Amino acid sequence: MAKQKNPRRVGDKEARAKLRMIRISPIKLNLVAQLIRGKKVETALADLEFSHKRISGEVKKVLESAIANAENNHGLDIDSLIVSEAYVGKNFVMKRFRARARGRGARILKPFSELTIVVREQDEDVAPAPEKTEKKSEKKAEKKDAPKKAEKKKEKAA
C-alpha cells in the first residue's frame, strides 16, 4: 500500500509558517501579531522593521518564512499576499525561584509562546472595504440636518 498524502491544513491560496518555543509572554507577542494582521505583506514587513519591540525581529523572520513558503511550495504571487491570520499560542512555562528574606522563596515564571502566520493571495478584482470614518461623517451630517427637516415638516403642517 502506498502512503496516503495528508490533506493541506490551509486553503489553496494560502501558506503558513510557525515558530515554536519563543521566549516571551504570549500577551506581549500578541501585541506585535496584532500589528500585522490583515495588512499587505510589504506593509507588515515595514512595520516590523521599524517596531521598537524586542520580539519584532523574530516575527519578521516568521513572516518572511511564510512568504517563502507561499512562493516556493505553493506557487503564489508575492505581490498580492496579505497576512490573513497571525495568532499566538501558549507553550510551556519554566518555573524558577528567587531566595527571599527569612528563608522564603519568590516564584519566577518564564513563559514561552508559539506564533503562527498564515498569508493568503488576495484577488485583484476585490475592492478594499470602505473606511468607517466616511460612514461616521455621513451620520453626523444627517444628525445635523435632522432638526432642520423637523422644522420644515412643522411649517408644512401649519
Residue pairs with C-beta under 8 A, 6 or more apart in sequence:
9 16
10 16
10 118
11 120
13 74
13 76
13 120
13 121
14 70
14 74
14 84
14 118
14 119
14 120
14 121
15 66
15 67
15 69
15 70
15 73
15 74
15 76
15 118
15 119
16 66
16 69
16 85
16 116
16 117
16 118
16 119
17 62
17 63
17 65
17 66
17 69
17 116
17 117
18 62
18 114
18 115
18 116
18 117
19 58
19 61
19 62
19 65
19 114
19 115
20 91
20 114
21 91
21 112
21 114
22 29
22 55
22 58
22 91
22 112
22 113
22 114
22 115
23 110
23 112
24 54
24 55
24 111
24 112
24 113
25 111
25 113
26 88
26 89
26 90
26 111
26 113
28 53
28 55
29 55
29 59
29 88
29 113
29 115
30 88
31 53
32 48
32 51
32 53
32 55
32 56
32 59
33 59
33 86
33 87
33 88
33 115
33 117
34 86
35 44
35 47
35 48
35 51
36 44
36 47
36 48
36 59
36 63
36 83
36 86
36 117
37 83
37 85
37 86
38 82
38 83
38 84
39 47
39 82
39 83
40 81
40 82
40 83
40 122
41 63
41 67
41 78
41 81
41 82
41 83
41 119
44 63
44 83
45 60
45 63
45 64
48 56
48 57
48 59
48 60
48 63
49 56
49 60
58 115
59 115
59 117
62 115
62 117
63 83
63 117
63 119
66 117
66 118
66 119
67 78
67 81
67 119
70 76
70 78
70 81
70 119
70 121
71 78
76 119
76 121
77 121
80 121
80 122
80 123
80 124
81 119
81 120
81 121
81 122
82 119
82 120
82 122
83 117
83 118
83 119
84 118
84 119
84 120
85 116
85 117
85 118
86 115
86 116
86 117
86 118
87 115
87 116
88 113
88 114
88 115
88 116
89 113
89 114
89 115
89 116
90 111
90 112
90 113
90 114
91 111
91 112
91 113
91 114
92 112
93 109
93 110
93 111
93 112
94 109
94 110
94 111
94 112
95 107
95 108
95 109
95 110
96 107
96 108
96 109
96 110
97 105
97 106
97 107
97 108
98 105
98 106
98 108
99 105
100 106
